[in-house]
Amino acid sequence: MCFGVSVNLSDFLVAQYLQGSIKIDPFTFENMLGFQGQILNRVVHPVSVLDHVIIAGFAFGGAVLTVRLVLSAVRLRRVLRQTHLWRQVGPVDLRLSDTVKVPFSTRGFRRRHVVLPLGMLARQDDLTMAVAHEFQHLRQRDVEWEFGFEALRPLLFWNPAFHLWKRKIEELRELACDDRILARRRMDVAAYVQCLLRVCDDSLAPRRLWAVSMPVVGLLQRWPARRVTGQGQMFRRRLEAVVAAVPQRPVPKVLIALLIPLPALTLGAALSIQQSADWTQDRLMLSTILNLERFATINTAVPSLIAP
């Protein structure tokens, strides 16, 4: 409700139908408008065993992923507490860890954090590249986006488009980050690739099937065994882009284009669940059209029934 005007998807569709933008049978259109109500009614008042199973499945999946989200936040807090503060650069804390194998960046309520493996101090070139990479992630607000994706997972876990979309976003942000780092700092491409390969060797360490991942953005992601193939292909494309020195200037625009569907889908979902007004002028006109169609059908059928 905004300034006393109710905006919802069904009223919008009715207006478009009356203007002639939607050309379908009025009875079919009425069934389409009632489909949302039927679905909501089945959710609120399930009538079959299948309805109960589906609702229970969605509720169970959402609850499990919500618990995992809370556990991931707890694990991240514990990992940060076990690190050692090395340096502070403005609002960013550089921290060292003797348990972390892959550099990553994350944030708290007030400060941002870049966590580096303790052993990387012995490799100055790798350390410089890792810090530059993680600072670029922080500049691009990738950590905030990762937090947003993880918060949406319990709601959209059932939608394969969400997982494909998230994976594509991850690939594009890494390509954009690599391109910006190599372009700005003029780093040696061979040294950068060797750094990625060395970190990749650590990231392939075995993980438990139900290991809780943390909401972080790393130089590389640690891959569970079940995802090595897909993530390996992504890593190969990343190396090819770096070695070929293909300019990635369009990537940010593509990234923005891929982010557009989320607010659009959110707005569409919000409009679709809004309750329509009881009787608007457009709905009265639609009801009149439906009644006229019913009368026409009856008038056509009656003469044929009473004919000798």
C-alpha positions in Angstrom: 0.0 0.0 0.0 1.5 3.3 -1.0 -0.3 6.7 -0.7 -3.6 4.8 -0.4 -3.1 3.0 -3.7 -2.7 -0.8 -3.8 -0.4 -2.2 -6.4 -0.4 -5.9 -7.2 0.2 -8.1 -10.2 -3.3 -9.4 -10.8 -4.8 -5.8 -11.0 -2.0 -4.9 -13.5 -2.8 -8.0 -15.6 -6.5 -7.1 -15.6 -5.8 -3.6 -16.8 -3.6 -4.9 -19.6 -6.3 -7.4 -20.6 -9.0 -4.7 -20.8 -6.6 -2.5 -22.9 -6.2 -5.4 -25.4 -2.6 -6.1 -24.6 -3.5 -9.7 -23.6 -5.5 -11.5 -26.2 -6.8 -14.8 -24.8 -10.2 -16.3 -24.0 -11.8 -14.5 -21.0 -12.5 -17.8 -19.2 -8.8 -18.8 -19.6 -7.8 -15.5 -18.3 -10.0 -15.9 -15.2 -8.5 -19.3 -14.5 -5.0 -17.7 -14.8 -5.9 -15.1 -12.2 -7.3 -17.7 -9.9 -4.2 -20.0 -10.2 -2.3 -17.9 -7.6 -5.1 -18.2 -5.1 -5.4 -21.9 -5.7 -1.7 -22.4 -5.0 -1.8 -20.2 -1.8 -4.9 -22.1 -0.7 -3.2 -25.4 -1.2 -0.2 -24.2 0.8 -2.4 -22.8 3.7 -4.9 -25.7 3.6 -3.2 -28.8 2.1 -5.7 -31.3 0.9 -3.6 -34.3 -0.2 -0.7 -36.3 1.1 1.4 -34.9 -1.8 0.7 -31.3 -0.6 1.9 -32.2 2.9 5.0 -33.9 1.6 6.0 -30.9 -0.6 5.3 -28.4 2.1 7.3 -30.5 4.6 10.2 -30.8 2.1 10.4 -27.1 1.6 10.2 -26.4 5.3 12.8 -29.0 6.1 15.2 -27.7 3.5 14.8 -24.1 4.5 15.3 -25.0 8.2 18.4 -27.1 7.5 20.0 -24.3 5.4 19.1 -21.7 8.0 20.8 -23.7 10.7 23.9 -24.1 8.3 23.8 -20.3 7.8 23.9 -19.7 11.5 26.7 -22.3 12.0 28.7 -20.7 9.2 28.5 -17.3 10.9 29.6 -19.0 14.2 32.5 -20.7 12.5 33.6 -17.5 10.8 33.7 -15.7 14.1 35.7 -18.6 15.7 38.2 -18.5 12.8 38.7 -14.8 13.1 39.2 -15.1 16.9 42.0 -17.6 16.3 43.8 -15.3 13.9 46.5 -12.9 14.9 46.3 -9.2 13.9 49.3 -8.3 11.7 48.6 -4.9 10.3 45.7 -2.4 9.9 45.2 -0.5 6.7 42.4 2.0 7.2 39.2 0.0 8.0 40.8 -3.3 7.0 42.6 -5.7 9.4 45.3 -7.9 7.9 45.3 -11.1 10.0 47.5 -14.2 10.0 46.3 -17.8 10.6 48.2 -21.0 11.0 45.1 -23.1 10.1 43.8 -21.3 7.1 45.2 -22.5 3.8 43.6 -20.1 1.3 43.6 -16.3 1.7 40.2 -14.8 2.0 38.4 -11.6 2.9 35.3 -11.1 5.0 33.8 -8.4 7.3 32.3 -7.8 10.6 29.8 -5.2 11.7 32.5 -2.4 11.8 35.7 -3.6 10.2 36.7 -5.7 7.2 39.2 -8.5 7.5 41.8 -10.1 5.1 43.0 -13.4 6.5 46.3 -14.8 5.2 48.0 -18.2 5.8 51.0 -17.8 8.1 53.2 -19.8 5.7 52.6 -17.2 2.9 54.9 -14.7 4.8 57.8 -16.7 3.4 56.7 -16.1 -0.2 56.7 -12.3 -0.5 55.4 -12.3 -4.1 52.5 -14.5 -3.3 51.7 -12.4 -0.2 51.6 -9.2 -2.3 49.4 -10.7 -4.9 47.0 -12.3 -2.4 46.6 -9.0 -0.5 46.1 -7.0 -3.7 43.5 -9.6 -4.8 41.5 -9.5 -1.6 41.6 -5.7 -1.4 40.1 -5.6 -4.9 37.3 -7.9 -3.7 36.7 -5.4 -0.9 36.6 -2.5 -3.3 34.1 -4.3 -5.5 31.8 -5.1 -2.5 32.0 -8.8 -3.3 31.9 -9.7 0.4 28.6 -7.9 0.9 27.2 -9.7 -2.2 28.4 -13.0 -0.9 26.6 -12.4 2.4 23.4 -11.6 0.4 23.6 -14.8 -1.6 24.1 -16.9 1.5 21.1 -15.2 3.1 19.0 -16.0 0.1 20.0 -19.7 -0.1 17.5 -21.0 2.5 14.7 -19.3 0.5 15.8 -20.3 -3.0 17.6 -23.6 -2.5 15.0 -25.4 -4.5 15.6 -23.2 -7.6 18.4 -24.4 -9.9 18.4 -21.0 -11.6 19.6 -19.5 -8.3 22.6 -21.8 -8.1 23.6 -21.4 -11.8 23.2 -17.6 -11.4 25.4 -17.6 -8.3 28.1 -19.7 -9.9 28.2 -17.4 -12.9 28.4 -14.3 -10.7 31.4 -16.0 -8.8 33.2 -16.6 -12.1 32.6 -13.1 -13.4 33.7 -11.4 -10.2 37.0 -13.5 -10.2 37.7 -12.6 -13.9 37.0 -8.9 -13.1 39.2 -9.0 -10.1 42.1 -10.7 -11.9 41.9 -8.2 -14.8 41.9 -5.2 -12.5 44.8 -6.4 -10.5 47.0 -7.2 -13.5 46.0 -3.9 -15.2 46.6 -1.7 -12.2 49.7 -3.2 -10.6 51.3 -4.5 -13.8 52.1 -7.7 -12.1 53.9 -10.5 -13.9 51.3 -12.8 -15.4 53.5 -15.9 -15.0 54.1 -15.2 -11.3 50.4 -14.5 -10.8 49.4 -17.8 -12.4 52.0 -19.7 -10.3 50.6 -18.1 -7.2 47.1 -19.3 -8.1 48.4 -22.8 -8.8 50.2 -22.9 -5.5 47.1 -21.8 -3.6 45.0 -24.3 -5.7 47.2 -27.1 -4.4 46.2 -26.2 -0.9 42.5 -25.6 -1.7 42.1 -29.2 -2.9 42.5 -30.6 0.6 39.8 -33.2 1.4 36.6 -31.8 3.1 33.8 -33.5 4.9 30.6 -33.9 2.9 28.6 -31.7 5.2 31.4 -29.2 6.1 30.0 -25.8 6.8 31.4 -23.2 4.4 31.9 -19.6 5.6 30.5 -16.5 3.9 33.8 -15.3 2.6 35.5 -14.3 -0.7 38.8 -16.0 -1.2 41.7 -16.0 -3.7 40.3 -19.4 -4.5 37.4 -21.4 -3.1 38.0 -24.6 -1.3 36.3 -27.3 -3.2 34.4 -30.3 -1.8 35.0 -33.5 -3.6 31.5 -33.5 -5.2 32.2 -30.1 -6.9 35.8 -30.5 -8.1 34.8 -31.0 -11.7 32.7 -27.9 -12.1 35.0 -25.7 -10.0 38.0 -27.1 -11.9 36.5 -26.0 -15.2 35.9 -22.5 -13.7 39.5 -22.3 -12.5 40.7 -23.4 -15.9 38.7 -20.7 -17.7 40.2 -18.2 -15.2 43.7 -19.3 -15.9 43.1 -19.1 -19.7 41.8 -15.6 -19.3 44.8 -14.5 -17.3 47.4 -16.2 -19.6 45.7 -14.9 -22.8 45.6 -11.4 -21.3 42.0 -11.1 -22.7 40.7 -7.7 -21.6 37.8 -8.1 -19.2 36.4 -4.5 -19.4 32.9 -5.7 -20.3 32.7 -7.9 -17.2 31.4 -5.3 -14.7 28.6 -4.4 -17.1 27.8 -8.1 -17.6 27.9 -8.5 -13.8 25.4 -5.6 -13.4 23.2 -7.1 -16.1 23.1 -10.4 -14.2 22.3 -8.7 -11.0 19.2 -7.0 -12.5 17.0 -10.1 -12.4 17.2 -10.3 -8.6 15.5 -7.0 -7.7 13.1 -7.6 -10.7 12.2 -11.1 -9.4 11.9 -9.7 -5.8 9.6 -6.9 -7.0 7.5 -9.3 -9.1 7.1 -11.7 -6.1 6.1 -8.8 -3.9 3.5 -7.6 -6.3 2.2 -11.1 -7.0 1.5 -11.8 -3.3 -0.3 -8.5 -2.7 -4.0 -8.9 -2.2 -6.1 -7.2 -4.8 -8.9 -4.8 -3.9 -12.3 -6.4 -3.5 -14.0 -4.7 -6.4 -12.1 -2.2 -8.6 -13.5 -0.7 -11.8 -11.3 -2.9 -13.9 -12.5 -6.0 -12.1 -16.2 -5.0 -12.5 -15.6 -4.6 -16.2 -13.9 -8.0 -16.3 -16.8 -9.6 -14.4 -19.2 -7.9 -16.9 -17.3 -9.4 -19.8 -17.4 -12.9 -18.2 -21.1 -12.6 -17.6 -21.8 -11.5 -21.2 -19.8 -14.5 -22.4 -21.7 -16.8 -20.2 -25.1 -15.4 -21.4 -23.9 -15.7 -25.0 -23.0 -19.4 -24.4 -26.3 -20.0 -22.8 -28.3 -18.3 -25.6 -26.4 -20.3 -28.2 -27.0 -23.6 -26.4 -30.7 -23.1 -25.5 -32.2 -22.9 -29.1 -30.4 -26.1 -30.0 -31.9 -27.8 -27.0 -35.5 -26.8 -27.6 -35.4 -27.2 -31.4 -37.7 -30.1 -32.6 
